[in-house]
């Protein structure tokens, strides 16, 4: 009986705690983040002159978070549906099972509303390399870059990883 009185608040609290799984963390795509197999390896490096820094948006895959939201939504929906079915059916097993299945299905469907792609903050850097001018768009913040000398690290062909040459102010 105590569980029935607290079902809705418990579901609301669990839903709020699960909201962060709907957001994508694109930090792994930043120019100054490396995979383990890129450590302790020789990488071509050169200096360039940053001419302009513009804000950009980068579309990042969010399928992992979408699947997590579907699972969490399904589980929370199943619990809520089971408790509701038990309450409506006055302890009837059929009502509990039907509520659990229905709630789980609705919860998983609600979780699928999380987008499989999200936009994250990025920068579009225009730079001069020798006599040519190029643009490189990457995940990062405009405060991480300043016009002037910067280092480009290449870990594979045609890659431009312009390293931050400034530090964002601490909050």
DAPE-V841233 format. One record per backbone hydrogen bond with DSSP energy under -1.0 kcal/mol. CO is the residue of the C=O (numbers start at 1). NH is the residue of the N-H. If there is no record, write none. Layout:
co=CO nh=NH
co=CO nh=NH
This chain:
co=1 nh=5
co=6 nh=10
co=7 nh=11
co=8 nh=12
co=9 nh=13
co=10 nh=14
co=11 nh=15
co=12 nh=16
co=13 nh=17
co=14 nh=18
co=18 nh=21
co=19 nh=22
co=20 nh=23
co=26 nh=29
co=27 nh=30
co=30 nh=33
co=35 nh=38
co=36 nh=39
co=44 nh=154
co=46 nh=152
co=48 nh=150
co=49 nh=128
co=50 nh=148
co=52 nh=126
co=54 nh=124
co=56 nh=122
co=58 nh=120
co=60 nh=118
co=62 nh=66
co=63 nh=67
co=64 nh=68
co=65 nh=69
co=66 nh=70
co=67 nh=71
co=68 nh=72
co=69 nh=73
co=70 nh=74
co=71 nh=75
co=72 nh=76
co=73 nh=77
co=74 nh=78
co=75 nh=79
co=76 nh=80
co=77 nh=81
co=78 nh=82
co=79 nh=83
co=80 nh=84
co=81 nh=85
co=82 nh=86
co=83 nh=87
co=84 nh=88
co=85 nh=89
co=86 nh=91
co=89 nh=92
co=92 nh=96
co=93 nh=97
co=94 nh=98
co=95 nh=99
co=96 nh=100
co=97 nh=101
co=98 nh=102
co=99 nh=103
co=100 nh=104
co=101 nh=105
co=102 nh=106
co=103 nh=107
co=104 nh=108
co=105 nh=109
co=106 nh=110
co=107 nh=111
co=108 nh=112
co=110 nh=113
co=111 nh=114
co=116 nh=62
co=118 nh=60
co=120 nh=58
co=121 nh=140
co=122 nh=56
co=123 nh=138
co=124 nh=54
co=125 nh=136
co=126 nh=51
co=126 nh=52
co=127 nh=134
co=128 nh=49
co=129 nh=132
co=132 nh=129
co=134 nh=127
co=136 nh=125
co=138 nh=123
co=141 nh=144
co=142 nh=145
co=144 nh=165
co=144 nh=166
co=148 nh=50
co=150 nh=48
co=151 nh=163
co=152 nh=46
co=156 nh=159
co=161 nh=153
